[in-house]
Amino acid sequence: MHAASVTLLSWALIGAACFVPSAGGRATAGILAVLVAGLGLPHGAADHRFLRPRLEPLFGPAWLPLFLAGYLLAAAVMVGGWFLAPAATIGGFFLASAWHFGQEEPRFAVGPRSWRPLLRFARGGLVIWTPLVMQTDQVVGILAVATPGGLGPDVQRFAGPLAAFSALMMGVAAVGWFLELRVALGRRGRTQRVLLGDVLLVASLVALLAIANPLVGFLVYFCGWHSVRGLRKLRRELGERWIRLAASLAPMTLGAVGLIALATFGVLRTTGWNETLIRATFVGLSAVAVPHLVVHGVAPFLAPIADRRAARHLRFGSAT
């Protein structure tokens, strides 16, 4: 149902992009900031709850201060990177985001097993690859606004190789798309409907990302697809109602919004309000997203260690 809604929204916006003049920059930037704050940031605001069962058995009551210190340190490094090494920061952020998005996409048994990590990475990065290939100038213009120090020569030179790599990844994603379509046509019943729905969704998102304003395509994918799916998955894992979940995420979300607002008025302001919103949104989002990626990257390694430590404590308690 969610995939069908996003597909319909994508084609409605494609039609709007083709036949209706684009919305003003201020409106687009404002909607971007509001939706990222309302959906994107809460998606990562439960990281402390996600990591607690993995850290508490290892560090006891000190787990929360250690978590917050590490989280804030990673965020500060990311913000500093926008000023000191924008090309490396942008490239690393794009690659890490593509990996994370790919891990969160639906996992269907499509293609040889050894290819699937690459296919997931290529598919997860479509929100990055497609605009970079199809709307290179517009994306470079957005990056110029988002980068606090402006796009220096190193970033300008970096845009060409990044676009070439994006074209390669789009080709890999296309292979995965055709493999999924072939599997779907060979199935029947609900499995076929699910696979064909996913094939149509991917095609619709790529068309939107290729035609519409890159900020609009990013909003639909990141907020309407990735973040909403992540919040629904989190609610199921925690077994909580939406109101309780929203209340539990509110403190961390508001804290992140507050820190981004302080950074905006302190060091991220630019000449126009819409440019300031775009800069604050992308720099702030990356500052929150990178620690989120780290959390989900290290969690599989911490889980078995925490389980062994908890089991050892349990055996010791039983023996005494």
N, C-alpha and C positions, 0 to 999 in steps of 0.2 A: 504493500500500500504506500509506504513512504517512497519507494523507488518510483512508483507511478506518479506520485505528486511532484517529485523533483523533475521527472521527465516532462510533464505537462507545463510546469513552471519554466523550464528551459526553453521549450518551443514558444511559449507566450512571450518571453523576453527576446528570443530570436526575431519573432515577428515585429516586436516593438522596435528593435534595433534596425530592422530593415525599412520600416514604414513611418516611424515616428522619430522626430528629432531627439537626440540624446538629452537626458536631464542635465541640468547645470552641475558644474563641478562641486559647488557648495552642497547641494542636495545629496549627490552621490557620496561625497566624503562624509557627510553627517550620518547617512544611513549605514555606511561602512563602520564608522566608529561605534554607533549604537548597537548594531548587531554583533560585532566582535565582542563588545563589553557584555552583552546580554546572553550570548550563546557560546562564543569562542573561549572567553576566559573561564566561565564555569566548567567547561569541558576539562580543564586542567586543575580546577580549584579543589578537587578531591584527591590530589596526589598524596597528601599526608595520610588520608584514610587508606588509600591503596597500598602505601609503603609501610604503614605501621606494623602489620603482622610480620613483615620481613625484617624490620629494624629493631622492634622492641625486644625480641628474644636475644638479640646480639648486644644491645646497648642499655637495656633496661629503661629507667625513667629519662635518661639522657637522649633518647632517640629523637624527641621532638626538637630540642635545641640544635642537635646535629643536623637534622633534616632541614630546618629553617636556615641555618648558616650555609649549608651546601647549596640550597636553592637560591638564596640571595647572591651568593658568590658567583654561581653560574649565570644568573641574570645580569650581574654587574659586568662580568667579562663580555657578555654578548653586547651590551650597550656600548662598552668601551671599544669593541671591535668595529662598530659603525663609524666611530671617529678615527681610529688609528689604522685599521686595515679593512676598508669597506669592501674591496673586491673579494678578499678571502672570506670575509664575514658573510657576504651575500651568497657566494658559491657554497660555503659550508652549510648555511642555513637552508638553501634550496635542496641540497642533496639529503640532508638530515630529514627535512620535511617530506621529501618524496619517499624515503624509506619508511617513515612513520605512517604516512597516509596509506602506503601499500600494505603495511601490516594490519591496518584497520579495515581494509576493503574485504568484501565477502571472499571466502576461500573456496573455490570450486576446483574439483579434480580435473584440471584442464592442462594439457601438454605434458611432456615428460617431467617426472618429479624433479630432476636436476635443474630444469629450466624455471621452475615456479618462483624461486626467490627473485630472479631477474625480472620475470613477467610481473610480479607484484610491485617491484620497485618502479618499473616503467609505467604501469597503470597508475600507481599512487602519485606519480609526478606529472600526470597529464595536465593538472591545473597549473603547472609551471611550464612544462615543455610547450604546450599548445600556444599560449600567448607569446612566448619567446620566439617561436618560429613564424607564427602567422601575423603577429602584431609587434614586431621587434621595436619599432620606434616608440610606440605608445608605452611599452613596458620600460624601455630605457628612460623615457620621460618620467614615469612614476618613480623609478629608482632614483632619478636625479632629485625629485622632491623629497623622497623618503630619507636619503642619505644626508645626515646633518652637515657634513663638510662639503657637500656637493659631489658630483661625479667627477673625480679626477681622471687624468689620462689612463691610469692603470685600470679603472673600471670600464672606461670606454673601450680599451683594448680587450678587456675580458669579455665584453658583450658578444663579440664574434664567435670565439670558441664555445661560449656557453650556448649560443643559438645552434651551433653545429652539433654539439652534444645532445641538445634537446631534440633536434631532428632525428638523430640516431635512436634516442629513447622512444620517440613517437613511432618509429618503425618497429621497434621491439614490441611496443604496446599493441600495434596493429596486428602483429603476428598472434599475440595472445587473444585479441578480439576475434580474429578469424578462427582460431582453434576452438574458442568457446562457442562461436556460431555453429561450427561443424558438429560439435558435441550436442548442442541443443537440437539441431535438426534430426539427429539420430535418436533422440529420446521421445517419450510420450508422457502425457498426463501432467501432473503438477511440476515434475522436474523440468520438463520442457518449457512450461510457462515461466518458471523462475529464471531459467537460463536466458530465454528470449527477452524477458523483461530487463535483465541485467545488460544484455547486449544493446538493447535500445537505449537504456540509461546512459551507458558509456558513449554511444554515438551522439546522443543529445547533448551531453556535457561538452564533448569535444567541439561540436558545432557551435554551441554557445560561447565557449572560450575562444573560438576562432573568429567570431563575428562581432560579439557584443563588446562593450567597454571592458577592458581587463578587470577593473574593479568589480563590475557587476558579475562577471563569471566567477571571480574569486569568492564573492559573497554567496552565490548559490552553492558552490562546491563546499567551501569551508564551513559556512554557517548552516546552510540548509541541508547539507548531506553529511559531511564528516562530523561536525560537532553534535548535531541532533542524534545521529546514530550512536555516538560515543556516550551521550547522556542517557539514552535509552538503555544501552548495555550496562552502564554503571548502575542505573536504578534497579535493573533485574538482579545484578550481582549483590547489591546491598539489601534487596528485598524491601525497599522503602517506597512510600507514596511520593508523588511529585512534590507536594507541598513540603513534606519533611526533608526531601532531598534538596530542594531549593533553599530551605532555611539553613541546612548544614553547609551548603556551599557559599552562602552569602558572605560570611566574614572574610574568607580568603579572596573571594571575587572583589569585594569592596576594597580590601587592602591592596590588591593588584591595581585596581582602577585609581586608587589614591596615589600610589607610587608613580604610576604613569602620568597622572595629572601634575604631580610635583616636578617630575622630569620635564614635562612639556613646558611648563612656565619657567623652569630654570634653565634648560639647555636646548630644548627641541623647537622652540618657537621660530617661525619664519615670517615672511612679509604678509602672506594671506592666510585667512582663517581656514580655508579648505586645504591649503598646502600643510598647515600645521596639523590638522586632523589626520591627513594621510601619513605624515611623518610620525606622529605620536602613535597611530594605530600600528604601523608596520614595525617600528622600533620597539614599541611596548609589547606587541604580540610576539616578536622574536625573543624578547627578554623573558617572557613567560613560557614560550614554546620550547626553547632549548632545555631548560631544566625538566620540563615535562617529558621530552624525548629521552633525556638521561635516565629519569626515573623508570620509564618503561623499558629502557635498554638494559639496565642493571638488575631489574626485578627478577628475571629468570635465574640469574646467578645467585642472588641473595636468598631466594626461596628455599632451596635445598639446605643451605647452611643454617638458616633460621629453623627449619624443621628438625634438623639433627640436634641443634642446641635445645629446642623445646622438648624433644624426646628425652634427651639426657637429663634435663632438669626434672622431667616427670618421673623417670626411673629413680633418680636420687631422692625425690620427695617420697616416693612409694617405699623406698628402702628404709627411710628414717621414720 
